[in-house]
Amino acid sequence: MVSVTFITAKGEKISASGEPGQRLLEVGQIAGMPLEGTCEGQMACSTCHVIVAPEWFERLPGAVDDEEDMLDLAAGVTRTSRLSCQIELTEALDGLVVHVPAEAYDMQNL
């Protein structure tokens, strides 16, 4: 298992874990994070935007142009922003820390 810590907009730390190969979006949804993922991981929206802790950001494969384009549409984007649907868990990411932006809403759970 790969452990992940989600930090909410209120500063709460939520521990979760997933299998290698699983997408961070799915792990976050299972943990109750407001990551809607409207496009179901097809990079056609930015509703799964997360901010990766700086110490973890460089360990991720680079974002492709389509992901960068979608991040341009997300609210609260930072230098270490990524779409959680594009982060595949690996053993090297065990301990990953990501912040859920205050602007995140999961319309499915409202």
N, C-alpha and C positions, 0 to 999 in steps of 0.2 A: 504494500500500500504506500501511497505517496501522501504525506500530510501537507495540508494547506491551512493557513490562517487568513481569514477574511476579517478586515477591520471595517466596521460600519461607520457611517457618517457621525454617529454619536460616540465613536471611540471604543465600542464593544469589540472584543476579540472573539470570533467564532471559529472554533477548530472543526476541520472537516478532513476527509481523506477520500482518495479515489484510486482506481487501478491505473497502472501505467497504460498509456494510450487513450485514456478517457479525457474528454475536453473539460477545461476548467468551468465552462458555462454550466455543464450538467452537474458538476460537483457543487457549485454555488447554488443552483436551484434546489438540489436535494437538501442543502444546509439552510434553506429558507432565505437566501439573499435575494434582494429585489433586482435580479438580472433576468429581464423578460425574454430576451432572445427571440424577438418576434419573427425573424426570418429563419429560425431553426438552424443557425450556424452557416448560412449561405453567404454571409458578408453583404447582405442587402439592407442592413440597418445598423444602428449603433446602440441598441438597447441592452447590450451586454458589456458595455464599456467598464473597465476596471483600471485602477492606477496601481501599477506594480511597484513594490518597494524598490528604491534605487539599487540596493545591494543585490537584488534578484534580476533586475531588468536586463543587464548585460549577459545573463546566462540564457536568455531566451533567443531562439532564432529570430532574425530580423522580420519586421512586418513587410508584407508585400504591398505593392502600390494600391491594390483594391482596399486593403485594410486601412492604409493611410487615408484614402479618400473617405471612407466611412467615419474614421475618427475626426475628420474635419467637420462632421455634422453633429458630433457629440458635445454635450454640455460639460463644462468643467475639465476639459482635456489638459493634460500636463505632458511634460517631456517623456514620462514613463507610462503613458496611457497605452492600453492595448484592448483589443476585443477579446473577451474571455473565450469566445467560440473558436478562436485561433490559437489558443494555448493548449497544447497537448501535454498531459502530465508524463513525466519520465522520472526515473529514479534520481536523476541529477537535480530535479526540482523538489525533492523531498524537503519540506520546511518552507516552501514558497509563502510569501506574505503579499497580499494584495488589499488595496483599499477600495471600498465601494463608494463611489461619489455620492454626495448629498443629493444630486439631481436624479439619481437612479430611482425608477419606479417600475414595479411589475404590475401592469394593468390587469393581469390575470388574477391577481390577489387583492384587488381593491374592492 
